[in-house]
Amino acid sequence: EANGLAFGAPKRCDLYLAALGEAASVMALAIAERVRAEGFIAEIDLMDRSVKASMKYAGKTGCAFSMVLGDNELNAGKAALKIMKTGETVETDLESGLMEQLYAGKRDDVIAAL
C-alpha cells in the first residue's frame, strides 16, 4: 500500500477440514484436492489441534463450512458438515453430497450480496 499497490481482500476459506488419525488425514487431503479442483478454497488442520481448537480456528478465520473426519466418519462414508455462520450441521456423503452443499453455500452467499 505504501508503494501504491492495492491488494484485494483475502479470499475466505470455503471448507476447513480437521482429521483425527492417519487414515482420516489421507481422506482429508483427497477431499481438499477434490474441493480445490472445483474452485473452492479448502484448508486442512496441519497443527494437530483438538477438535474444539480446530472449530474455533475455522470460525475465527471466516471459513464457511467445517468438517471433522475420524474413523467413524470414514467407516460410514458420511460426516457432519458444519455451517459456520449458523452453527447448523448437515450430514453429508463424503463422495457425492459435499460438493452439493458447498455449491449451495456459495449460491446463498451470492444471493445475500445482491
N, C-alpha and C positions, 0 to 999 in steps of 0.2 A: 504494500500500500504506500509506503514512503517513497517508492520509486515510480509511482503512478500506475502500478499494476493492480488490477481488480481481480479478486478471487471470488467465485460464487460460493454460496453456502455449501457446506459438505453434504453429500447425499446421505440420506437416512438409511440405516440398515433395515432391510425388509424382514430378515429371519435370523434370529440368534439361536444357535444350537449348543446345548450343553450335553456332553456324553459322559456316562458313568461306566467305565471299563473299556478294555481294548477293543472288543467286538463292536461296541456302540460307537467308539471313536472312528472306526473304519466306516461304519454306516453313516455317521455324521459327515465325514469327508465326501462320501458318494452323494449324499443329499445336497450338500453345499455345491458340489460341482454341477449337479443337475439344475439346481436353482439358478446358479450364476449363468449357465448356458442359456437360460430363458431371459436373461437380462436383469435379474433381481440381485440385490446385494445381500450376501449371506456372511455371517461371522460365526466362527466356531470358538468355543472356550478352549484356549491353549494353556491357561493358567492353573488348571486343575482346581477351580473354585468349587465350593459347596453349591448345592442346588440353590439355596437361599441367596448366596452371594452372586451366582450367575443371573438369577432373575432380577436382582437389584441392579446389576450392571446393565442388563438388557433394557430395563426401564430408564435408567439414568442416561443411556446413550441414545434413547429415542427409537429403539427397534419397534417395528410394527407388530411382529409376532415373535414368540419364543417357543422352543420345544426342548424337552429333556428326553434323552434316549438312554435306556438301560436294557438289561436282559429281558425284562418283562415286555417292553415295547418291541424289541427285536423278535421275540418268540410269537407275539400276537400279530406283528406286521402293522401295528397301529400305535399312534401316540397322541397325547393331548397337545393340541396347538393352542397356545395362549395368545389371545388378542390383548396386547399390552395396554391399549387405550381404555378398554372396558374391564379388563380382568377376566373376561369370559373365556372359557376353554371349550374347544370343539375337538371331539375325537376324529382323527383323520387317518386314512390309509397311507402308509409310508410310500407306497408305489404310485398311487393314482390321485388320491384326494388332496395331497399337499399343494400341488400346483394350482388346482382349482381354488383353494382357499386363498392363496397368495394373489391370484388374479382378481378375485372378488374384493380383497382388501385394497388393492391398487385402484380398482374401479371406484370404490367408495371414497377414496382419498381425492380422486379427480372430481367426482360429483360434488363433494364438500367444498372444493376450492372454487367452484363456479359461482 
